[in-house]
Amino acid sequence: MRRLAVVLLAFVLAGCGTSDDTVEDLGDRIESDLQAEDGVSAVVVEYRSDLDYRQHLSVTATARDQDVVSRALEIVKRDYWTGTGRRVEFTIDFTSRSAGGSVRKNEIRFELGDVVEMERKYGPRSEAGELEPGR
């Protein structure tokens, strides 16, 4: 009986996975787009999710200079805007050799002005992966 309870518990927990394919796909897209960008190297994108359904992407890369860092940040924003409607918590660390430092950002949020600009540039925000469509 005890063994059956353990097997059932393992089955239930396996069914409670928090993985979100749209966020994993977003991570793959960001990694691919950054690797294709001239002046960006050593790109690593890692995905993880928590038991409370929070989705996390950690993005690290080396950029040739500050202009490349700015373009790389814009790529991450664009891909996030068009890739998923799910809230994703980011940790971004772009190291610039010529600037002698790094740019760290722990959050990407879209304020009202950003929303207008992103819609103008890239169209409406993706609804893929939304827990509550239309929110």
Sine and cosine of phi, psi and omega as CSV:
sin_phi,cos_phi,sin_psi,cos_psi,sin_omega,cos_omega
0.00,0.00,-0.67,0.75,0.00,-1.00
-0.89,0.45,-0.66,0.75,0.01,-1.00
-0.89,0.46,-0.65,0.76,0.03,-1.00
-0.88,0.47,-0.66,0.75,0.01,-1.00
-0.89,0.45,-0.65,0.76,0.02,-1.00
-0.91,0.42,-0.68,0.73,0.02,-1.00
-0.89,0.45,-0.69,0.72,0.01,-1.00
-0.90,0.44,-0.66,0.75,0.03,-1.00
-0.88,0.47,-0.68,0.73,0.04,-1.00
-0.89,0.46,-0.64,0.77,0.01,-1.00
-0.91,0.42,-0.69,0.72,0.01,-1.00
-0.90,0.44,-0.72,0.70,0.00,-1.00
-0.90,0.43,-0.59,0.81,0.05,-1.00
-0.90,0.44,-0.56,0.83,0.01,-1.00
-0.97,0.24,-0.20,0.98,-0.02,-1.00
-0.99,-0.13,0.42,0.91,-0.01,-1.00
-0.85,0.52,0.53,-0.85,-0.04,-1.00
-0.95,-0.30,0.17,0.99,-0.02,-1.00
-0.90,0.43,0.64,-0.77,0.02,-1.00
-0.81,-0.58,0.94,-0.35,-0.04,-1.00
-0.85,0.53,-0.56,0.83,-0.02,-1.00
-0.91,0.41,-0.58,0.82,0.02,-1.00
-0.97,0.24,-0.62,0.79,0.09,-1.00
-0.88,0.47,-0.68,0.73,0.05,-1.00
-0.89,0.46,-0.63,0.77,0.06,-1.00
-0.86,0.51,-0.71,0.71,0.04,-1.00
-0.86,0.50,-0.68,0.73,0.03,-1.00
-0.89,0.45,-0.66,0.75,-0.01,-1.00
-0.91,0.41,-0.71,0.71,0.03,-1.00
-0.86,0.51,-0.72,0.69,-0.01,-1.00
-0.87,0.50,-0.72,0.69,-0.01,-1.00
-0.90,0.44,-0.71,0.71,-0.03,-1.00
-0.92,0.40,-0.62,0.79,0.04,-1.00
-0.93,0.36,-0.63,0.77,0.03,-1.00
-0.90,0.44,-0.49,0.87,0.00,-1.00
-0.99,0.16,-0.25,0.97,-0.04,-1.00
-0.98,0.21,0.79,-0.61,0.02,-1.00
-0.89,0.47,0.76,-0.65,0.04,-1.00
1.00,-0.08,0.00,1.00,0.03,-1.00
-0.92,-0.38,0.73,-0.68,0.01,-1.00
-0.60,-0.80,0.09,-1.00,0.05,-1.00
0.79,0.62,0.73,0.68,-0.04,-1.00
-0.99,0.14,0.77,-0.64,0.10,-1.00
-0.70,-0.71,0.82,-0.58,0.07,-1.00
-0.84,-0.54,0.83,-0.55,0.00,-1.00
-0.87,-0.49,0.65,-0.76,-0.01,-1.00
-0.92,-0.40,0.64,-0.77,0.17,-0.99
-0.48,-0.88,0.41,-0.91,0.06,-1.00
-0.76,-0.65,0.46,-0.89,0.00,-1.00
-0.98,-0.20,0.24,-0.97,0.04,-1.00
-0.90,0.43,-0.35,0.94,0.04,-1.00
-1.00,-0.01,0.31,0.95,0.07,-1.00
0.95,0.31,0.20,0.98,0.10,-1.00
-0.96,0.29,0.69,-0.72,-0.02,-1.00
-0.96,-0.29,0.73,-0.69,-0.06,-1.00
-0.80,-0.60,0.69,-0.72,0.17,-0.99
-0.82,-0.57,0.78,-0.63,0.09,-1.00
-0.95,-0.33,0.85,-0.53,-0.06,-1.00
-0.87,-0.50,0.86,-0.51,0.09,-1.00
-0.78,-0.62,0.56,-0.83,0.02,-1.00
-0.28,-0.96,0.28,-0.96,0.12,-0.99
-0.95,-0.32,0.73,-0.68,-0.01,-1.00
-0.87,-0.49,0.56,-0.83,-0.05,-1.00
-0.89,0.45,-0.68,0.74,-0.04,-1.00
-0.41,-0.91,-0.02,-1.00,-0.08,-1.00
-0.90,0.44,-0.57,0.82,0.04,-1.00
-0.89,0.46,-0.64,0.77,0.02,-1.00
-0.93,0.38,-0.61,0.79,0.06,-1.00
-0.86,0.51,-0.71,0.71,0.01,-1.00
-0.88,0.47,-0.69,0.72,0.04,-1.00
-0.90,0.44,-0.63,0.77,-0.01,-1.00
-0.91,0.43,-0.67,0.75,0.06,-1.00
-0.89,0.46,-0.64,0.77,0.03,-1.00
-0.91,0.42,-0.59,0.80,0.05,-1.00
-0.89,0.46,-0.70,0.72,0.01,-1.00
-0.89,0.47,-0.71,0.71,0.02,-1.00
-0.88,0.47,-0.72,0.69,0.00,-1.00
-0.87,0.49,-0.74,0.67,-0.03,-1.00
-0.90,0.43,-0.63,0.78,0.04,-1.00
-0.90,0.44,-0.71,0.71,-0.01,-1.00
-0.87,0.50,-0.70,0.71,-0.09,-1.00
-1.00,-0.04,-0.16,0.99,-0.14,-0.99
-0.99,-0.11,-0.54,0.84,-0.04,-1.00
-0.35,-0.94,0.52,-0.85,0.11,-0.99
-1.00,-0.03,-0.04,1.00,-0.03,-1.00
-0.97,0.26,0.60,-0.80,0.11,-0.99
-0.95,0.30,0.78,-0.63,-0.01,-1.00
-0.82,-0.57,0.71,-0.70,0.08,-1.00
-1.00,-0.08,0.82,-0.57,-0.07,-1.00
-0.96,-0.28,0.54,-0.84,0.29,-0.96
-0.80,-0.60,0.91,-0.42,-0.07,-1.00
-0.87,-0.49,0.73,-0.69,0.03,-1.00
-0.64,-0.77,0.98,-0.22,0.06,-1.00
-0.96,-0.28,0.88,-0.47,0.03,-1.00
-0.99,-0.11,0.78,-0.63,0.02,-1.00
-0.93,-0.36,0.88,-0.48,-0.02,-1.00
-0.90,0.43,-0.70,0.72,-0.08,-1.00
-0.96,0.28,-0.51,0.86,0.02,-1.00
-0.99,0.16,-0.22,0.98,0.06,-1.00
0.95,0.32,0.38,0.92,0.01,-1.00
-0.35,-0.94,-0.32,-0.95,0.00,-1.00
-0.67,-0.74,0.37,-0.93,0.07,-1.00
-0.94,-0.35,0.86,-0.52,0.01,-1.00
-0.90,-0.44,0.68,-0.73,0.03,-1.00
-0.64,-0.77,0.78,-0.62,-0.03,-1.00
-0.97,-0.23,0.05,1.00,-0.09,-1.00
-0.41,-0.91,0.63,-0.78,0.20,-0.98
-0.81,-0.59,0.92,-0.38,0.06,-1.00
-0.82,-0.58,0.46,-0.89,0.01,-1.00
-0.95,-0.30,0.94,-0.33,0.08,-1.00
-0.98,0.18,0.15,-0.99,-0.08,-1.00
-0.81,0.58,-0.73,0.68,0.02,-1.00
-0.89,0.45,-0.60,0.80,0.04,-1.00
-0.90,0.43,-0.66,0.75,-0.02,-1.00
-0.87,0.50,-0.71,0.70,0.01,-1.00
-0.87,0.49,-0.72,0.69,-0.02,-1.00
-0.91,0.40,-0.68,0.73,0.00,-1.00
-0.91,0.41,-0.64,0.77,0.06,-1.00
-0.90,0.44,-0.63,0.77,0.03,-1.00
-0.90,0.44,-0.70,0.72,-0.05,-1.00
-0.97,0.25,-0.69,0.72,-0.22,-0.98
-0.84,-0.54,0.02,1.00,-0.02,-1.00
1.00,0.00,-0.11,-0.99,-0.04,-1.00
-0.90,0.43,0.44,-0.90,0.02,-1.00
-0.90,0.44,0.62,-0.78,0.05,-1.00
-0.88,0.47,0.60,-0.80,0.11,-0.99
-0.97,-0.24,0.04,1.00,-0.03,-1.00
-0.88,0.48,0.78,-0.63,0.09,-1.00
0.99,0.10,0.03,1.00,-0.01,-1.00
-0.88,0.47,0.70,-0.72,0.10,-0.99
-0.95,0.30,-0.59,0.80,0.01,-1.00
-0.79,-0.61,1.00,-0.02,-0.04,-1.00
-0.81,0.59,0.65,-0.76,0.06,-1.00
1.00,0.03,0.03,1.00,-0.02,-1.00
-0.98,0.22,0.00,0.00,0.00,0.00
